[in-house]
Amino acid sequence: MWADKLLAAIMERGYSKDWPKRVSAGFKDLFGSAGGRYPASAARVVKIRAPEMPETDDGQNVPYAALIHPSNPDSGVYGGMSLAIFPAPDAPCLLTFVVGTNGLAPDENVLGRPGHARKLNALCGWLNSKQARGRLVAWAKQEPSRTDLAIPGNVGSEFSNYAPAFRKYGRVLYGIYAPTGNKEQTLEALTAFLDLMFEERDENPIKQFQIERDSIRQQWLEHLMPDISEHDAATLLDQRRYVVLQGPPGTGKTRMARELIRKQYDGRGRTIQFHANTTYENFVGGLAPDTAVDAVGLKFAPKKGFLIEAAEQASSSKKPYLLHIDEINRADLSKVLGEAIYLLEADDSSDRSLDLPFDFGPPFGQRLSLPKNLHIIGTMNTADRSLAVVDVAIRRRFAFQKLWPQMSVVRAGGSETMQHAFAELLSIFVEHATDDAFQLMPGHSYFLDKDPNNAGQRLRVTLAPLIEEYLAQGYVTSFAEPLRSYLQWINTL
């Protein structure tokens, strides 16, 4: 098997004089159709570096073996992206992504691209979710190019077996995996690290391994954009009572909230929508003209707002009731909630109540409390940058859950053309978008049409205007050209 020698060397504890030769042999087994994972041509995009190190007690000589950029010299300092392995006395070897100590070149385009950091962070997060048991097994730096930043102290403490490597190379290590001792888990991590490195070198595994590569890649990409089900949202509401679903347009936020009312709450709930003119009087309550026929002249009387009405409806039953606030960030929440924000404290075991400025009649009169069975879910569009910012006090009271575009939904409801269109656009956002712009990736609903003959028109009249608006507003300036090319492709359909 292509990984036998390399995996054996990684699982070894301690450094011996023949370790560099055995790692080199393991690296060479990666290539060639006679058992390798990658074609023989892929060997040209890397150079094996595995120097023999004299053993010292001062920690200055830190043994390693690495796959580096082929333009680097055979010895001495090197630059660019590399995959390096560091032995340790009392643990299996540390598997890492490293920026050569000679700088980013010749891989500055890889190391400076948001997609490389994003993918590695997702990969390490995936490994932690699968393998960690109360301790990290992997870590990734947010910006690989920041070689002025050392590995954080708390991360160093988690991986104390590799302290010598951290002391010498802590500023250039930007992705690490510490084997658990389980060979299968270590092989999975090694495979994912290698596949990512060769992907950045535009090299793919040979055909027999491409399905496995795609499966592993899909798993850690799903960690980048996790899927949230209605059941997950319902569970979170049951635990936290107050939840906000946020995400780019087309991810099904409003649909999920309405389906929660219909299915999970058996119709017990209502939907309202916030906008720029929503006020405290609309939401909580206030004075409004009294239109009673016996009124003499213009007369005002207390009128219940949406919150008091929802609390009243919830208190009439012991079963959960859901108030859905669509576009919750379109209003000035601090003003709309006013002092009622005091009531939104899911973690408080005591009953909270609040004096109101007017008597709103039964069941609350002039003192409002929210029944425990009243749940509130807000939905907000992260693409609308013109809306009010949700302040810290409100964020503390709501549990925020992101809804991401999902390829699985497009596979189920979209034609092959739509699936290809989604995959291409997702690739552009993953590779080039800044963290802020990545939140704008259009949702799967834009791609849900099973008739391939409709794909072109549907994309041109729904998706294209959204991307054009992103471009016009300057939200995607850093990767405008790939998006413009994508729009040109849509026009050919």
C-alpha positions, 0 to 999 in steps of 0.5 A: 500500500502507498502509505505503509512505509510513511505511516510506519515512520509517522507512528514511530516514537523517537528519532533514530539515524535511519528514520530520515531514510525510511521517511524518504522511502515512504515519500517515494512510495506516494508516486507511480501507478504501481501502488502509489496514490499519485501519478508519477508526474506529481513527483515533479511538483515536490522535493523530498527533504529529510536531513540527518540530524546529530543528536544534541541536548540543547534543542537546536537540532530539531529533526524533520522530513518534508515535501517542499517546493521543487525550486528550493535548494537541496540543503539550507533554508527553503521557502514556500508551502511544505508538508513536514513531519517532526519526530518526538521522543514520547509520541508519534510524529507531528504532521504539519503544514509549514511555511519555509523559513526563507519566506512565502515564495515561491508559494505566495499565491497559495499561502496568501489565498483565503481558500488555502487557510479556509480549507485547512481550518475546515480540515483540522476542525473536521479531524477534531470533531471526529477524533478529539476526546476532550483535547485537540488533535489538530490546529490551524492558523487563521492566516498562514502568511502571518509568520510573525505570529507564533503558535498560541501558548494554549495550543503549545500546552495541548501539544507539549510533546512537540515543544522543541519543534514549536520553539524552533518553528512555531512562527512558521507552523500553520497547520498541525495534527498530532496522531492519537496512536490509532493507525486508521485515524492517523492514516485518514489525517495523513491522506487528507493533508497530502491530498490538500497539499497536492490539490494546491499543486494542481495534482490529483490522486490516480483514478482508483483513489479519486472517489476516496479523495472526493469523499474525504474532501466532502466531509471536511467541506461539510464541516466548513458549512455544516448542515442544520436540520429542522430537528437541530433547530427545534432542539436548540429552541427547546434548550435556549428558547430564543434563537436566530437563524442567520445566513446568505439569501437562499438557504431556507431560513424563513422556510425552516422557521415556518416549517417549525411552526407547522410541524414541530409546534403543530401550528402553534405560532405566528410569523411577523416581519420587522422593517425599518419602521417597526417600533416598540409600540408595534412589538411590545405595546403602546397607545393607539387610536381607539376606534370604538363607535361610542368614542367622543373625539380622538381617544387613545387606548393601550394596544397590545404589540406582537410580543404581548399577544404571543405571550398571551397565546402561549400562556393559554396552553402548556404546549410550546408556542413559536413566535417567528420574527422574519428579517429581525435585523431590519429594525433597530432592535435596541429601540424595538425591544426597549426594556423588554430585553430584560425578559429574554434571559433563557438561563435564568431559572427564576421568573422575570417580570417587567412593569409596563407603561400602560395597563394592557388588560388580562392576562398581564395587565401592567406587568409582563412576564414571558411564559416558559413555553414561549419560544422566539426564532428570528431570521436574518440575511447576512447579505444585507449590509445596510441593516442595523447591527445586532448589538452585544446585549441582544447577541448574548440573549439569543443563540445564533445558528448559521444556515449554509448552502448545501450541495446535498440539497442541490443534488436532490432538487437540481439538474446536473447543470444546476449542480455544476453551477452550484459547485463552480460558484462554491469553489470561487467563494471557498478559494477567493472570498474573504471571511466577510464575503464568504458569508454571502455565498448564495444559497441552494434555493437558487439552484433547485430546478430539475429541468436542465432546459430551465437552468440558464434562464433561472440562473440569469433572472435569479442568481445573476442579479444577486451577484451583480448587486454584490459587485455593484456594492463592492462586497466582493471586490477581491474576487470580482473577476472570477465572478464576472467570468462566472456570469459570462458562463451563465449567459452561455447556458 
